[in-house]
Amino acid sequence: MRRFLALSRSAHGMLDVALPGFAALLWLGSFPAWPVLLLSLATAAAGYTAIYALNDLLGVKTDQEKFAGAGINSGYSVEASQLRYPLAQKLLSMRSALAWFGCWYVLALVGAYLLNPPLVIIVLAAAVLEVAYCQLLKVTYWRTLVSGLVKSCGPLAAVFVVQHDPSLPLLGVMLAWIVLWEIGGQNIPADWNDIEEDRRVGARTIPLAIGTRASGYLVLITLGLSVLASLWLPLMSPRPLGLAYLLPSALAGGFLLLWPAWRLHCSSDSRDAAALFDRASYYPLVQLALITVFVIVQRPG
């Protein structure tokens, strides 16, 4: 079972589940009914489990090329495991990995249909976007935008579970917040950490295409804009989220995103890239904890 969980990067995937949880609580302003809440959690977990497995399925040959020389690199604390890339290490068969992906993806589709049938389109789109992201590895570094869209599918679906007619401008702000966080806090640092392996296979990533110095500036800009966009998130909630919410939210952005981004910018060290990836991975969980506190404290009666 550990090999299958490693295939789906379960530790990282469960952290990502915080994003749709946060989006749902933010837009609804309260906890949904228990049946909806439990089904939503199960569907989100199934979706992230499937999409992360799909990433490794699509990239198995490239992963084998990348790590043929020096072996699997150390990675980050949220993904540090000797079982990382189990397909590339031939710890799993392709047939069993496909069966694992297929079962979880079907569960995600069924859950999405039960929650709100149009959500099936988002689940299908997430898989199509993930395929595009993997296929563009050796084509263009602009694939980072696709990565942001993939990560946005879960929160977008969560909004449509609790709000069938959301404000499109505000939805755009939320998507921009997520895409910018994904690019600066996840995608670029991950590629930075794998820079030598990516160079070996001819990948087109941002650190390789524009250099680490320019990448450091880009990380600072994207994460700075993400934290700035987060200041508009309270507008999406029916709850009166004022300064008491904005201050800890901004502090979380400063501590988990901007400070490690600045350290990376100054050092250009892959260890600081991994540290940024780790801290940024916990940012959605902190946001979920924060909105949960406000929902509980402001609960009527």
C-alpha positions in Angstrom: 0.0 0.0 0.0 2.9 2.4 0.7 4.0 2.1 -2.9 0.5 3.1 -4.1 0.4 6.0 -1.7 3.8 7.1 -2.9 2.5 6.9 -6.5 -0.2 9.4 -5.6 2.1 11.5 -3.3 -0.5 11.1 -0.6 1.1 13.4 1.9 1.2 16.3 -0.6 -2.2 15.4 -2.0 -3.9 15.5 1.4 -2.4 18.9 2.0 -3.9 20.0 -1.3 -7.4 18.9 -0.2 -7.3 21.9 2.1 -7.7 24.1 -0.9 -11.2 23.0 -1.9 -12.1 22.8 1.8 -11.1 26.4 2.2 -12.9 27.5 -1.0 -16.2 25.9 0.1 -16.2 27.4 3.6 -15.2 30.8 2.3 -18.0 31.0 -0.3 -20.7 29.3 1.9 -19.8 31.0 5.2 -20.8 27.9 7.1 -20.4 24.2 7.2 -22.4 22.4 4.6 -24.8 19.6 5.6 -22.9 16.5 6.9 -23.8 14.3 3.8 -22.5 17.0 1.5 -19.4 17.6 3.6 -18.4 13.9 3.8 -19.1 13.3 0.1 -17.1 16.4 -0.8 -14.1 15.3 1.2 -14.2 11.8 -0.3 -14.5 13.2 -3.8 -11.7 15.7 -3.3 -9.4 13.0 -1.8 -10.2 10.6 -4.7 -9.6 13.3 -7.3 -6.2 14.4 -6.0 -5.1 10.8 -5.5 -6.0 10.0 -9.1 -4.4 13.1 -10.7 -1.1 12.7 -8.8 -1.0 9.1 -9.9 -1.7 10.2 -13.5 1.3 12.5 -13.4 3.6 9.6 -12.6 2.0 7.3 -15.1 2.4 9.8 -17.9 6.0 10.7 -16.9 7.4 7.3 -16.1 9.8 7.1 -19.0 11.1 10.7 -18.4 11.5 10.0 -14.7 13.6 6.9 -15.5 15.8 9.0 -17.7 16.1 11.8 -15.2 17.2 9.6 -12.3 19.2 7.0 -14.3 22.5 8.5 -13.2 22.5 9.8 -9.7 19.3 8.2 -8.5 16.2 9.8 -6.9 17.1 13.2 -5.4 16.3 14.1 -1.8 13.1 16.0 -2.6 11.2 17.9 0.0 10.0 17.1 3.5 6.3 16.6 2.4 7.5 14.1 -0.3 10.7 12.8 1.2 10.5 9.0 0.8 12.6 6.3 -0.7 9.5 5.2 -2.5 9.1 8.4 -4.5 8.5 7.7 -8.2 7.7 4.0 -7.6 7.0 3.4 -11.3 10.4 4.8 -12.3 12.0 2.6 -9.7 10.0 -0.4 -10.9 8.4 -0.9 -7.5 5.0 -1.0 -9.1 3.8 -2.5 -12.4 2.2 -0.3 -15.0 -0.9 -2.5 -14.8 -1.4 -2.1 -11.1 -0.7 1.7 -11.3 -3.3 2.1 -14.0 -5.8 0.1 -12.0 -5.1 2.3 -8.9 -5.5 5.5 -11.0 -8.7 4.2 -12.7 -10.4 3.2 -9.5 -9.8 6.6 -7.8 -10.7 8.6 -10.9 -14.0 6.7 -11.3 -14.8 7.4 -7.6 -14.0 11.1 -8.2 -16.3 11.2 -11.2 -19.1 9.5 -9.3 -18.7 11.8 -6.4 -18.7 14.9 -8.6 -21.9 13.7 -10.3 -23.7 13.1 -7.0 -22.7 16.5 -5.7 -23.6 18.5 -8.8 -23.6 16.8 -12.3 -21.8 19.7 -14.1 -18.8 19.1 -11.8 -18.0 16.1 -13.9 -16.7 18.5 -16.6 -14.2 19.9 -14.1 -13.0 16.5 -13.1 -12.6 15.6 -16.8 -10.8 18.9 -17.5 -8.4 18.2 -14.6 -7.2 15.0 -16.3 -7.0 16.6 -19.7 -5.0 19.5 -18.3 -2.6 17.1 -16.4 -2.0 15.2 -19.7 -1.2 18.5 -21.4 1.1 19.6 -18.6 3.1 16.4 -18.8 3.3 16.4 -22.6 4.7 20.0 -22.6 7.7 19.1 -20.4 10.2 19.3 -23.3 8.2 21.9 -25.3 7.7 25.1 -23.2 8.1 26.5 -19.7 4.7 28.1 -20.2 3.3 24.8 -19.1 3.5 26.3 -15.6 0.2 28.0 -16.3 -1.4 24.7 -17.0 -0.1 23.5 -13.6 -1.9 26.4 -12.0 -5.1 25.5 -13.8 -4.9 21.9 -12.7 -4.5 22.9 -9.1 -7.4 25.3 -9.4 -9.9 22.6 -10.5 -10.5 21.3 -7.0 -11.3 24.7 -5.4 -13.4 25.6 -8.5 -15.4 22.5 -8.1 -15.8 23.2 -4.4 -17.3 26.6 -5.0 -19.9 25.1 -7.4 -20.9 22.6 -4.8 -21.9 25.3 -2.3 -22.7 28.2 -4.7 -24.3 27.4 -8.0 -24.2 31.0 -9.3 -20.9 32.5 -8.0 -19.7 36.0 -9.0 -17.4 35.5 -12.0 -15.1 38.4 -11.2 -14.6 37.2 -7.6 -14.1 33.6 -8.9 -11.4 35.0 -11.2 -9.7 36.6 -8.2 -9.7 33.3 -6.4 -8.3 31.5 -9.4 -5.6 34.1 -9.8 -4.7 33.7 -6.2 -4.3 29.9 -6.6 -2.5 30.0 -9.9 0.1 32.5 -8.6 0.6 30.5 -5.5 1.1 27.3 -7.5 3.6 28.9 -9.9 5.7 30.7 -7.3 5.4 28.4 -4.4 5.1 24.9 -6.0 6.0 24.6 -9.7 9.1 26.8 -10.0 10.6 25.5 -6.7 10.0 21.9 -7.7 11.7 22.4 -11.0 14.5 24.3 -9.3 15.1 21.3 -7.0 15.2 19.0 -10.1 17.2 21.3 -12.3 20.1 18.9 -13.0 17.8 16.0 -13.7 15.6 18.2 -16.0 18.7 19.4 -17.9 19.7 15.8 -18.5 16.4 15.0 -20.3 16.1 18.3 -22.2 13.2 19.6 -20.2 11.9 23.2 -20.7 11.4 24.5 -17.2 11.5 28.1 -16.0 14.8 27.7 -14.0 16.5 26.2 -17.0 15.0 28.6 -19.6 15.5 31.9 -17.9 18.1 31.0 -15.2 17.9 30.9 -11.4 18.4 34.6 -10.9 15.5 35.6 -13.0 13.5 32.7 -11.6 14.1 34.1 -8.1 12.6 37.4 -9.1 9.7 35.6 -10.7 9.0 33.6 -7.5 9.0 36.9 -5.5 6.6 38.6 -8.0 4.1 35.7 -8.3 4.0 35.1 -4.5 3.8 38.8 -3.8 0.8 39.1 -6.2 -0.8 35.9 -4.6 -0.6 37.4 -1.1 -2.0 40.7 -2.5 -4.9 38.8 -4.2 -5.6 37.1 -0.9 -6.7 40.4 0.6 -9.8 40.3 -1.7 -10.8 36.8 -0.6 -13.1 38.1 2.2 -15.3 39.7 -0.5 -16.4 36.2 -1.5 -17.7 35.3 1.9 -21.2 36.1 3.4 -19.4 36.4 6.7 -18.1 39.8 7.9 -14.4 38.9 7.6 -12.6 42.1 8.5 -9.2 43.0 9.8 -9.2 40.2 12.3 -9.2 37.8 9.4 -7.0 39.8 7.0 -4.1 40.2 9.4 -3.4 36.6 10.2 -4.1 35.7 6.5 -1.5 38.2 5.4 1.0 37.1 8.1 0.6 33.5 6.9 1.4 34.6 3.4 4.4 36.5 4.7 5.8 33.6 6.8 5.0 30.7 4.5 5.5 32.4 1.1 7.3 35.7 1.0 10.0 35.0 3.6 11.2 31.7 2.1 10.9 33.3 -1.4 13.2 36.1 -0.4 15.7 33.6 1.0 15.6 31.7 -2.3 16.0 34.9 -4.3 19.1 35.8 -2.2 20.8 32.4 -2.2 19.6 30.7 -5.5 20.3 27.4 -3.5 18.2 24.3 -4.4 17.9 23.6 -0.7 16.0 26.9 -0.3 13.9 26.0 -3.2 12.9 22.8 -1.4 12.3 24.8 1.8 10.0 27.2 -0.1 8.1 24.3 -1.6 7.6 22.8 1.8 6.3 26.0 3.5 4.1 26.9 0.5 2.5 23.4 0.7 1.1 24.2 4.1 -0.3 27.6 3.1 -3.7 26.2 2.0 -4.0 24.2 5.3 -3.4 27.4 7.3 -6.0 29.2 5.3 -8.5 26.4 5.9 -7.8 26.5 9.6 -8.2 30.3 9.7 -11.6 30.3 7.9 -12.8 27.4 10.0 -12.1 29.4 13.2 -14.2 32.3 11.9 -17.0 30.0 10.7 -17.2 28.4 14.2 -16.9 31.7 16.1 -19.4 33.5 14.1 -21.9 30.7 14.1 -25.4 32.0 15.0 -26.6 31.0 18.4 
